[in-house]
Structures are given as structure tokens and as C-alpha cells.
Amino acid sequence: MAVRLRHQSRRECLHCGAHVSKRFCRVYGDEHDRIHRCSECDTHIRLSRGSAAGLEVAVPDPETAPGRHGGDPA
């Protein structure tokens, strides 16, 4: 009986682990269709500028800039 190793799904956000669709991976992902950030852990404006593909973008990250782009202002 073969043992299957658990590999990270290509349809899973590498940052938060949320499920993403095959189409989202194809459209927003990197050259291997991997998603580095998704709509569960990042903003649409950042995703559309390349954060989903693992690129650095000029728009502040909601996780490191509280109160910006939907983050908690606390």
C-alpha cells in the first residue's frame, strides 16, 4: 500500500490556507498558478496589482497597516 504525502494544494492560499478557485489561481496566481495572498487575507486592490502572485505592491498591507483598507483600527 502506497503512502501518500500531503502536499499543499495548488488551489489553496499560501498565506492563509483558504480555498481558492482554479480560475482565481489561473488569473491572479504566479507562473505556477500558486496563490500567495487571496481575498480572505488581502484587499482587492493589492490582489489586482500582483500580491496574489507574490509580488511586492505599493499599497499598504492590511495586516501590517492597521486601519487601512479594511483592517482593524485598534
C-alpha positions as CSV (number, residue, x, y, z in Angstrom):
1,M,0.0,0.0,0.0
2,A,1.5,3.3,-1.1
3,V,1.8,6.1,1.4
4,R,0.5,9.5,0.1
5,L,2.4,12.5,1.2
6,R,0.3,15.5,1.9
7,H,1.4,18.3,-0.4
8,Q,0.0,21.8,-0.2
9,S,-2.9,22.2,-2.6
10,R,-2.3,24.4,-5.6
11,R,-5.8,25.7,-5.0
12,E,-5.0,27.0,-1.5
13,C,-3.7,30.4,-0.4
14,L,-0.1,30.0,0.6
15,H,-0.5,32.8,3.2
16,C,-3.7,31.9,5.0
17,G,-4.6,28.4,3.6
18,A,-8.1,29.5,2.4
19,H,-9.5,27.6,-0.6
20,V,-9.3,29.5,-3.9
21,S,-10.9,28.6,-7.2
22,K,-9.0,27.2,-10.2
23,R,-9.9,30.3,-12.2
24,F,-8.6,32.6,-9.4
25,C,-5.3,30.7,-9.5
26,R,-5.1,31.0,-13.2
27,V,-5.9,34.7,-13.4
28,Y,-4.1,36.0,-10.3
29,G,-1.5,33.4,-9.4
30,D,2.2,33.3,-10.2
31,E,3.7,31.5,-13.1
32,H,2.9,28.1,-11.5
33,D,-0.7,29.2,-10.7
34,R,0.1,29.4,-7.0
35,I,-1.7,32.0,-4.8
36,H,0.4,33.9,-2.3
37,R,-2.4,36.1,-1.0
38,C,-6.2,35.8,-1.5
39,S,-9.4,37.8,-0.9
40,E,-9.6,36.3,2.6
41,C,-6.2,37.8,3.7
42,D,-5.7,40.8,1.4
43,T,-7.5,43.6,-0.4
44,H,-8.8,43.5,-3.9
45,I,-6.6,46.5,-5.0
46,R,-3.5,44.7,-3.7
47,L,-4.5,41.4,-5.4
48,S,-5.1,43.1,-8.7
49,R,-1.7,44.7,-8.5
50,G,0.1,41.4,-8.0
51,S,0.2,40.5,-4.3
52,A,-1.7,37.2,-5.2
53,A,1.2,36.3,-7.4
54,G,3.7,37.1,-4.6
55,L,4.8,40.5,-5.9
56,E,5.6,43.4,-3.7
57,V,3.0,46.2,-4.2
58,A,3.0,49.8,-3.1
59,V,-0.4,49.7,-1.5
60,P,-0.2,49.1,2.3
61,D,-0.8,45.6,3.5
62,P,-3.9,45.4,5.7
63,E,-2.1,43.1,8.1
64,T,0.8,45.5,8.8
65,A,-1.0,48.8,8.4
66,P,-4.0,48.6,10.9
67,G,-7.0,50.8,10.0
68,R,-6.1,50.9,6.3
69,H,-8.1,49.1,3.6
70,G,-10.4,47.2,6.0
71,G,-8.0,46.4,8.8
72,D,-9.0,47.0,12.4
73,P,-8.0,50.5,13.6
74,A,-7.3,49.2,17.1
